[in-house]
Amino acid sequence: SVNGVTLRTVVEGQGPLVILLHGWPQCWYLWRHQIDLLTGAGYRVAVPDQRGFGGSSKPDGLDNYHIEKLCADIEGIRAALGYEEFIVIGQDWGCLVAWMTALLYPKTCSAVMGLSVPFWRFTDQWVNRPDAEGKFWYMKYFQQPGVAEAELDKDVENSLRTIYWVLSADSPSGTWMSQLEHPSDSNILDVFPQPGKFSSWLTKDDINYYVEQYQEAGFGPSINWYRNIGSGAKFLSDKPGLRFTQPAAFAIGESDDVGLYDPTWQEQFPNDFDDLRFVEVVRGAGHWVQAEKPQATNDLIMRFLNDL
């Protein structure tokens, strides 16, 4: 129990604390290939379902998904487990929370590693892309109360299979960004092809587990994260000089379309860090890098941790 919510959290091992954060539409299970690695290396691992996901609390009201509350949840896990400091590693939305947690709690967050989403100072243009006028863009679609969840909840398995496939390296490069080729009044499942076959990274049992996590409460609580993008933007705009003082690292799949949101990110990315250890591209991986290429991702995680 932390910060007014209850977070279902896998806690394993003994040693320095590493907190692993998933994104959308995921849960703790995204990190299934990393837990034993880290406990075997002498770390205590905490892997929560973040609020709005899986077995954790799903409070009503958009304000309950403000970025500062999401970060306070992570700081709360540290305190609940009795640690003075922790290392955070996040992917997708979990990466955004990891970045922001490191900025908000520099005295207790001793190091930060991001996967899949570079540190971006989000503005309204992320939702209202200048190049998406009259075109479909999922972040804008998600702003409509009740609309996206009504569509995605109709067939949870098909919705998850589509999103996982489109953003993975199993789909043709650019498939996720092809949404911009469709008119703005489209639905999200209409702008993507039907999912093809997954390589070994996602099995039928994996899909079944994910479906169970979304069948009870649906997609609505987790989509509220997107409806609060502006909260992070305002926080950062009020603190333009805020920098990462901790050791940091970043990795992204070479076939991850999220990197195309701002093709110049590699030039700008290092500017906010005092101690950026490395930025790496994982060959053969899409967006779900730690599941698609677990060994390569594990090697990078251990490279970062061993260097601290």
N, C-alpha and C positions, 0 to 999 in steps of 0.2 A: 504494500500500500504506500503510494508516494503521491504527493502533490494533489491530493483529492481524488485520485483514481487508483484502481487496482490493475497492475500490469502482470499478465501471465509471463513468467520469465524462466527460461532454462538457465540454471546456475550449476556449473560443473568446475571441478578442479580446485587447486590451491596455489596461491602465489599472487603476484601483482594482478590487478583487476583490468580486464579488457572487456569493454562493452561493445557488442556488435549490433548495428541498427539496419533493419530492412527498410524497403521503400514500398511503392505501390505497383501493382496489387499483390502484395506478398504477406509474409508473417515470419516468425522466427525461423521457420523451416528453410528459408533461403540459405542459411548459414550451416546447413547440415554437414557439409564437407570440411568445415573449419573448426568445429568444436573440439573434436578429438586431437587435432593437430595442436591446438593451443594448450589444451590441458596437458598433453604429453610433453610440451615444451616448458611446463612449469608455470602456467598462468591460470588464474581463476577467470572463467568466462561467464558473462551474463548476457543472455540473448532474449530481449523482450519482444513480445508482440506490442508494438507501440499503440498508444490510445487510438481507438477507432478501428483496430484490426484484431482478427483472431479471437483469442480468449480474453482479451483485455477490455477494460471499460470503454464504452462508446457513448460518452455524454452528449446530450442535446445541446444545440446552440453553437453558432460559428465561433464565438469567442473562446470556446473550450479547445479550439484547434489553432490558436494563435502561436506563432513560432516560439515565443518566449515560454509558453506553457509546455510545449513539446520538449524544449531544452531543459526546463526545470524537472521534467520527468526523469531525464537521464542523470542529472545531478542528484536527484532523489534516490535513484538506484544505488549510486555510490554510497550515499549516507546510510541507506537501509542495510547495506552489506558491511558497513563499518570500516570503510576505507577512507584514507585521507586524500588519495588521488586515484586517477584512472586514466586509461588510454581508450580512446573511442575510434571505432572504424565503422563507416557507414556507406551504404550503397543506395543510389537513386534518392528518394526523399530522405532516406536515412542518412545519406551523404550530406544533404543540406542541413539536417539537424546536427550532424557531427560537426560540420564547419561552424555553425552558429553556436553550438555548445562550447567549442574551443574558444570562441571570441567572448562569450558571456561569462565563462568560468575558467579563466586562465590560471587561477591559483590551485584548482583541483584537477583540471583536465591537463595532463602532463604531455600528451602527444595526440596527434590526430592524423588519420589516414582516410582518404576518400576514394571511392570507387564509382566510376561511371558518370558523375556529374561534377564538373569543375566548380570551383568557387566563383559564383557570379553574383554581382550586386543586382538582385532582381529589381526591376521597375515594372511599371504598367505595360511596357512594351513586350514583356514576356507573355502576357495574356492577349493583348491587342497588338499583335505583330503588324508592323507597317506593310509587310509583304503578304499579309493574309486578308486584306480587305476583300470582302465578298467571297472568301474561301473558308473551307472548314479548317478549324484549328482546335484541337482537343481541349486545351486549357480554357479557351473561351466557351466552348460547348459545356464544360463542367461548371461554369458559373451559373447556369440556369437551375434554380432550385427544383430538385426532384426529377429532372429530365434524364440525365445520364444514368442514374441508378435504376430508373424504371426500365430503361433499355437493357442494361447489363444484367439486371436481376432476373430477366425472363428466362435465360438459359445460362446459368452460372458457369457450367463447364465449357460451353462454346465461347463465352466471353473471355474466360481465362486463357483457354487454348489459343484464341486469336491474338490476344495482347502478348502473351509469352512468345508465340511464334514470330509475330511481326517484328518484335524488337530483338529477336535472337539472330545469330549468324546463320541459322537454318533458312531464313527467308532471304530473298535477293536484296542486295545492298540498296538502300534508299526506300524500302517498302514503307517504313514508318512515316517518312517525310512525304510520301506520295499522297497523304491526306490533303495536302495543300492544292492538289489538282482537282478537288471536289468542291461544289458550292457550299456556302456557309450553312444552308438549311439541311444538310445531310445529317445522318446519325453516325455515331462512331463505328458501328459494326458494318455500315454500308460502304465506308471508304477504304476498307482493307479487303484483300482476297481471303477466301476461306483458308484456314491454316493447313499447311502441308504436314509432312512427317517431321517429327522431332528426332534429332540424333540422340545418343544415349544419355544426354544430360537431363532429360525430362521423361520419366517413365509413366506408365499408367497409374502406378501406385502413388507417384508424386502428385499427379493431377488430382487423383481422388482425395488426397489429403488436403490440397488447396481448396477444392470444392467444398469440403466440410467446413472450412474456416469462413467461407463467404455465404453459405446457405442460410445461416440463422439470421444474421443482421443485414446481409446484403452489402452493396458497395457504397451506400450513402454516407456512413460515418467517415470512411477513408477518403471519399471525394471532397469532404469538407476541408481537407488539407489544401487542396487546390483553391478553394474559395477564400483562403487566408494568405495567398501569396503576397498580397500587399502589405501584410503585417511585417514580414521580414524586410521588404523593401523600405518601409518607413523607418524601421529600426536602424538599418544600415545608412540610410540617407541622413539620419540625425547624427551619425558618427562616421563621417567620411574618412577620418584618419585611423580608424580601428584596423589593427594588423594582427596577424598570427605570430606570436612570439614562441610558441612551442615547436618542437620538431614536427615536420609534416611530410606527407608523401601522397601521391595520387597515381591511380592506374585506370585505364579505360580500354574497352575492347576495340579492336581495330575496325569492327563492323558495327559499332554502336552509333546509331543515327542521332543520339542526343548530342554527340559532339558537333553535329551540323547546325545546332541551334545558333551557334556563333562560331563560324569556321576559323576565326582569328584567336580562339581562346588560348592556344598554346603560347602566343606572343604575350598576352596580357596576364596569364595565370600567375607567373612567379612574382609579380609586383606586390602582392599582398602578404608575402611570407618573409620572415627573418631567417628561417632555418628549413628551407625546402630541400629534403634529402634526395628525392628523385620524382620524375614523372615518367611513367612507362605505358606503352601501348601493348596490349596482350593480343598476340596473333591468333586468329581463328575464333575470336570471341565477339559476341554481340553485347547487348546491354546487361545480361545476367551473368556477368563475367565470372563470379566465384562459383556458379553452378555449371556454366558451360565449359570453363577451363579451370577446374579446381586446383590441379597441381601447379599450374603456372601462377595462379593467384596466390596459392599458399606460399609458394617460393618468395613472392614479393612481400607478402605480409611478414614472413619470418625475416627477410632481409631488412625490413624496416624495424621490427622489434629488436633484432639482434644488434642493431646499430645504435640503439638508444642508450 
